[in-house]
Amino acid sequence: MKKYLLTLVNGELSYYEINTILNLKSTPYKILIKNNNFLILEIESLKEFSKLGGVYKIIEITAENESIEKLYKSIKQNNEFVWLEEKARWCLSYYSIEKTNNAIYKKMSEYLNEEISKLVKKNKQMNNDILEDSFREISVNKIKTITEIVLAYDGKKFYIGKTKIIFNSTDYIKRDLSRPFQDSSISISPRIARILVNLLGLKNNQTVLDPFCGTGTFLIEASILGLNVMGTDKRKECVNGTRKNLQWINKNQKKINNNIMVNDAEKLVSFQKRTIDGIVTEPILLPNLKRHPNEIKTRELLKITQKIYVKAMISMNRVLKENGKLVIVTPRVKTNRGKFISLDILHMIKESGFRFTRIHKNNQPIIVKYSKDQKIIREVWVMQKEENSTQS
């Protein structure tokens, strides 16, 4: 099996998506290194990765060593870059588990420039234009015509490799900004939506439901993945908008079930018991906060929200098939004093007949990346319907 480094969109969320997809297809693999920026694994085939939302790049590792000096020697001895073509334009990107060491990057960059010039007379090294604490790279719009060489550090070892696959962010941006019905106040990003749909671990033509479908972001990503989609919303404008969005995306899709209807997620009266394979949804149900609320106001808002969540989860449990999964987003509110307050998830799953999957160590959620000034943070939960649940 070959060894690859995958740069991650959302740390832990990306990691569990990768595990879910590879286990679903029974693909032999072994994860060797995992951190919030990248993971390293051994795998025979990259075929299943085309469906992922949580990976930016896949890099084939060609050499590794605990010492940067010994890594230089390995590169030279193995003629690592004989595959570079004449007049090649190339760049060196750097990913690290900690703050990138500029001295090491500069030293490796100079060494590669010297070594590549011996092998390829006419070549040009391009400069990185994205510099962050733990990585430096060249932007996606420039990398199309450039060969990317990658240096990585996991805290113990250095790795060198070449980028094999770059996942196109343009398609996600297009689906986000070009769809006919949009509402930024109720929409999750298509890329995160793709990850959450994949966490269900469903197979082609199985049925996924979003009972709070909003603009249909989850259902769009699910339909592209070959799933049958169903959606409900109390708001007629959202139902009509989701239908338009699915019809828009369906131009290039062979098959889609756009069974979208006005329905109350707390009842789901239009659905029979145990008919849905998986549910993915983001209710949130909070007002658009212009400023960080105080603790009293936050608890008042979350108390109302939790009641709706519980009723909806009871209905979701009823329509899910035995052992069916629910991927649900809940709010974590940051108060004006910097305190984080969440829903009482333990009470919610007890009332609704679900249990946590093995993803949730110590009953903790997976957090979607957020900015410092963000008022509502997304918590992701992957639950499974309890066998012989009383809600069924």
Residue pairs with C-beta under 8 A, 6 or more apart in sequence:
1 28
1 29
1 30
1 42
1 43
1 44
2 42
2 43
2 44
2 60
2 61
3 32
3 40
3 41
3 42
3 60
3 61
3 64
4 40
4 41
4 42
4 43
4 46
4 58
4 59
4 60
4 61
4 161
4 164
5 38
5 39
5 40
5 58
5 59
5 61
5 95
5 150
5 152
5 159
5 161
6 14
6 18
6 38
6 39
6 40
6 41
6 55
6 57
6 58
6 59
7 37
7 38
7 55
7 56
7 57
7 59
7 95
7 135
8 14
8 15
8 36
8 37
8 38
8 39
8 54
8 55
8 56
9 53
9 54
9 55
9 56
9 191
9 192
9 195
10 54
10 192
10 195
10 368
10 369
11 35
11 36
11 37
11 369
12 36
12 366
12 367
13 54
13 192
13 195
13 366
13 368
13 380
14 52
14 54
14 55
14 195
15 34
15 39
15 54
16 199
16 359
16 366
16 382
17 52
17 53
17 54
17 195
17 198
17 199
18 39
18 41
18 52
18 54
18 55
19 31
20 198
20 199
20 200
20 201
21 48
21 49
21 51
21 52
21 198
21 201
22 29
22 43
22 48
23 201
24 201
24 203
25 48
27 43
27 44
27 45
27 48
28 43
28 44
29 41
29 42
29 43
29 44
30 41
30 42
30 43
31 39
31 40
31 41
32 40
32 41
32 42
33 39
33 40
33 154
34 40
35 97
35 154
35 155
37 95
37 96
37 97
37 134
37 135
38 95
38 152
40 61
40 152
40 154
40 159
46 58
46 164
46 165
49 55
49 58
49 165
51 198
51 225
52 167
52 194
52 195
52 198
53 172
53 190
53 191
53 192
53 193
53 194
53 195
53 197
53 198
53 221
54 191
54 194
54 195
54 198
55 167
56 166
56 167
56 169
57 148
57 150
57 163
57 165
57 166
57 167
58 163
58 164
58 165
59 150
59 152
59 161
59 162
59 163
59 164
60 161
60 162
60 164
61 159
61 160
61 161
62 78
62 80
62 160
62 161
62 162
63 71
63 74
63 75
63 78
63 80
63 159
63 160
63 161
64 71
64 157
64 158
64 159
64 160
65 71
65 74
65 157
65 158
66 156
66 157
66 158
67 158
68 104
68 107
68 108
68 158
71 158
71 160
72 108
72 111
74 80
75 81
75 111
75 112
75 115
75 160
76 115
79 119
80 115
80 160
81 112
81 115
81 116
81 119
81 120
81 149
82 119
83 162
84 90
84 116
84 119
84 120
84 123
84 147
85 120
86 120
86 121
86 122
87 120
87 122
87 123
87 124
88 116
88 120
88 122
88 123
88 124
88 147
89 123
89 124
89 125
89 126
89 145
89 146
89 147
90 116
90 123
90 124
90 125
90 126
90 146
90 147
90 148
90 149
91 125
91 126
91 127
91 128
91 137
91 138
91 143
91 146
91 147
91 148
91 149
92 105
92 108
92 109
92 112
92 125
92 128
92 149
92 150
92 151
93 128
93 135
93 136
93 137
93 138
93 148
93 149
93 150
93 151
93 163
94 100
94 105
94 108
94 128
94 135
94 136
94 137
94 150
94 151
94 152
94 153
95 134
95 135
95 137
95 150
95 151
95 152
95 153
96 134
96 135
96 152
96 153
97 134
97 153
97 154
97 155
98 134
98 153
98 155
99 133
99 134
100 133
100 134
100 135
100 136
101 153
104 151
104 153
104 158
105 136
105 151
108 151
109 125
112 125
112 149
113 125
116 123
116 125
117 123
126 138
126 142
126 146
127 138
128 136
128 137
128 138
129 138
129 139
129 142
130 136
130 137
130 138
130 139
137 148
138 146
138 148
140 166
140 168
140 169
140 170
143 163
143 166
147 162
147 163
148 162
148 163
149 160
149 161
149 162
149 163
150 159
150 160
150 161
150 162
150 163
151 158
151 159
151 160
152 158
152 159
152 160
152 161
153 159
169 191
172 189
172 190
172 191
172 194
175 190
175 220
175 249
176 187
176 189
176 190
179 215
179 220
179 244
179 245
179 248
179 249
180 241
180 244
180 245
180 248
181 215
181 216
181 240
181 241
181 242
181 244
181 245
182 215
183 214
183 215
183 238
183 241
185 288
186 214
186 215
186 238
186 284
187 214
187 215
187 217
188 196
188 217
188 218
188 282
188 329
188 378
189 217
190 217
190 220
190 221
192 368
192 378
193 217
193 218
193 220
193 221
193 280
194 221
194 225
196 218
196 280
196 327
196 329
196 380
197 208
197 218
197 221
197 222
197 225
197 227
197 280
197 327
198 225
199 280
199 325
199 327
199 380
199 382
200 208
200 277
200 278
200 279
200 280
200 325
200 327
201 278
201 325
202 208
202 227
202 277
202 278
204 226
204 227
205 226
205 227
205 228
206 227
206 228
206 277
206 278
207 227
207 228
207 229
207 230
207 257
207 275
207 276
207 277
207 278
208 218
208 219
208 222
208 227
208 228
208 229
208 230
208 276
208 277
208 278
208 279
208 280
209 229
209 230
209 231
209 232
209 271
209 276
209 278
209 279
209 281
209 316
209 319
210 216
210 218
210 219
210 229
210 230
210 231
210 232
210 279
210 280
210 281
211 231
211 232
211 233
211 263
211 265
211 268
211 279
211 281
211 312
211 315
211 316
212 232
212 233
212 265
212 281
212 282
212 283
212 312
213 219
213 231
213 232
213 233
213 238
213 239
213 242
213 260
213 281
214 233
214 238
214 242
214 282
215 238
215 241
215 242
215 245
216 231
216 241
216 242
216 243
216 245
216 246
216 260
218 280
218 281
218 282
219 229
219 230
219 231
219 242
219 245
219 246
219 258
219 260
220 245
220 246
220 249
222 229
222 280
223 229
223 246
223 249
223 250
223 253
223 256
223 258
224 249
224 253
226 255
228 256
228 257
229 246
229 256
229 257
229 258
229 259
230 257
230 259
230 260
230 271
230 276
231 239
231 242
231 259
231 260
231 261
232 239
232 260
232 261
232 262
232 263
232 264
232 265
232 268
232 270
233 239
233 242
233 260
233 262
233 263
233 265
234 262
234 263
234 264
234 265
235 262
236 262
239 260
239 261
239 262
242 260
243 258
243 260
246 256
246 258
246 260
247 258
249 256
250 256
250 258
261 270
263 269
263 270
265 281
265 283
265 312
265 315
265 316
266 308
266 311
266 312
266 315
267 315
268 315
268 316
268 318
268 319
271 318
271 319
272 319
273 318
273 319
273 392
274 318
274 319
274 320
274 321
274 322
274 392
275 319
275 321
276 319
276 320
276 321
276 324
277 320
277 321
277 324
278 320
278 324
278 325
278 326
278 327
279 316
279 319
279 320
279 324
279 325
279 326
279 327
279 328
280 326
280 327
280 328
281 316
281 326
281 327
281 328
281 329
282 328
282 329
282 378
283 305
283 308
283 309
283 312
283 328
283 329
283 330
284 305
284 329
284 330
284 331
284 376
285 304
285 305
285 308
285 309
286 301
286 302
286 305
286 331
286 333
286 376
287 301
289 333
289 375
289 376
291 336
291 375
292 334
292 335
292 336
292 375
293 301
293 333
293 335
293 336
293 375
294 335
294 336
294 337
295 335
295 337
295 339
295 341
298 333
298 335
298 341
299 341
301 333
302 331
302 333
302 341
302 342
302 343
305 331
305 343
306 343
306 344
306 347
306 348
309 330
309 343
309 348
310 347
310 348
310 351
310 352
313 326
313 328
313 348
313 349
313 351
313 352
313 354
314 351
314 352
314 353
314 391
316 326
316 352
317 326
317 352
317 353
317 354
317 385
317 389
317 391
317 392
318 391
318 392
320 326
320 385
321 385
322 385
322 387
322 392
323 384
323 385
323 387
324 384
324 385
325 357
325 382
325 383
325 384
325 385
326 354
326 381
326 382
326 383
326 384
326 385
327 380
327 381
327 382
327 383
328 380
328 381
328 383
329 368
329 378
329 379
329 380
329 381
330 342
330 343
330 345
330 365
330 378
330 379
330 381
331 342
331 343
331 376
331 377
331 378
331 379
332 340
332 341
332 342
332 365
332 367
332 376
332 377
332 378
332 379
333 340
333 341
333 342
333 375
333 376
333 377
334 340
334 374
334 375
334 376
334 377
335 341
340 377
342 365
342 379
345 363
345 365
345 381
346 363
349 355
349 356
349 383
352 391
353 385
353 386
353 389
353 390
353 391
353 392
354 383
354 384
354 385
354 386
354 389
355 383
355 384
355 386
356 363
356 381
356 382
356 383
356 384
357 382
357 383
357 384
359 366
359 382
360 366
360 381
360 382
365 379
365 380
365 381
366 379
366 380
366 381
366 382
367 377
367 378
367 379
367 380
368 377
368 378
368 379
368 380
370 377
370 378
385 392
